[in-house]
Amino acid sequence: MICVRGGIGDYMKKIELNNVSVSYIVGDFTNIGLKDVIIQKIKGTYVQKEFMALNDISFSLNEGELLGIIGTNGAGKSTLCKVISGIMRPTAGTMAVRGSIASLLELGTGFDGDLTVRENTFLRGAMLGYTREFMNQTYDSIIEFAELKEFEDRKFSHLSSGMKSRLAFSIACLVKPEILILDEVLSVGDGAFRKKSEKKMLEIIGGGATTLLVSHSLAQIRRMATKVLWLEKGKQIDFGETKEICDKYEEYLKKK
């Protein structure tokens, strides 16, 4: 397994995965208990089970492309995002990710509930590798886009889920990353903000950023994606042009 990361900005291919897999050893402590597991190991009858969260995933994305990732629950979409963002390491295959990454994988990730909106904005910016000077210059734009001007001194834990999503999305987008990874974050918030978010994402793509978007909304994927990756139970079903893959997936869902 080989992972390549870094800000090599002059590469056209920003993300490349070749036969990437992620597997877990699944124990059965819950089912039979630790004592029985030890006895089985002594007797030589204990068998470890392997779960393939991702199995042989291969694709590449160029600068400025938006990949829509689709699939039913448990398909491996979030696991793939975590692998590309560097949170998890693949157990097999090779991967290259070139450029600075801003990822928004779970609502509230990277925030401290006891800190204020203002404090969390600077904290999140620091976690993404941006300087205090840059965050000072960008802060007002982030708060304005998130529509949280009246809540700057409110604790993050006191915000609604929609407010948290708006702040997280605003930080991720307005820091101008080379690679943006969004896992179901546009499903939270009102319709007006979702429209504004889509517009901002299109601006980011137009500026050359490469984006991964996980969404259960096929309509959203059809509107925004330049490529689509279809996963099912950890396996890559298809990868290619948006209309073709979305049409196949819709037919698959009708038959389920």
Buried (B, 14 or more C-beta within 10 A) or exposed (E): EEBEBEEEEEEEEBBBBBBBBBBEEEEBEEEEEEEEBEEBEEEEEBEEEEEBBBBBBEBBBEBBBBBBBBBBEEBBBBBBBBBBBEEBEBBBBBBBBBBBBBBBBBBBEBBBEEBBBBBBBBBBBEEBEBEEEBBEEBBEEBBEBBBBEEBEEBBBEEBEEBBBBBBBBBBBBBBBBBBBBBBBBBEBBEEEBBEBBBEBBBEBBEEEBBBBBBBEBBEBBBEBBBBBBBBBEBBBBBBEEBEEBBEBBEEBEEEE
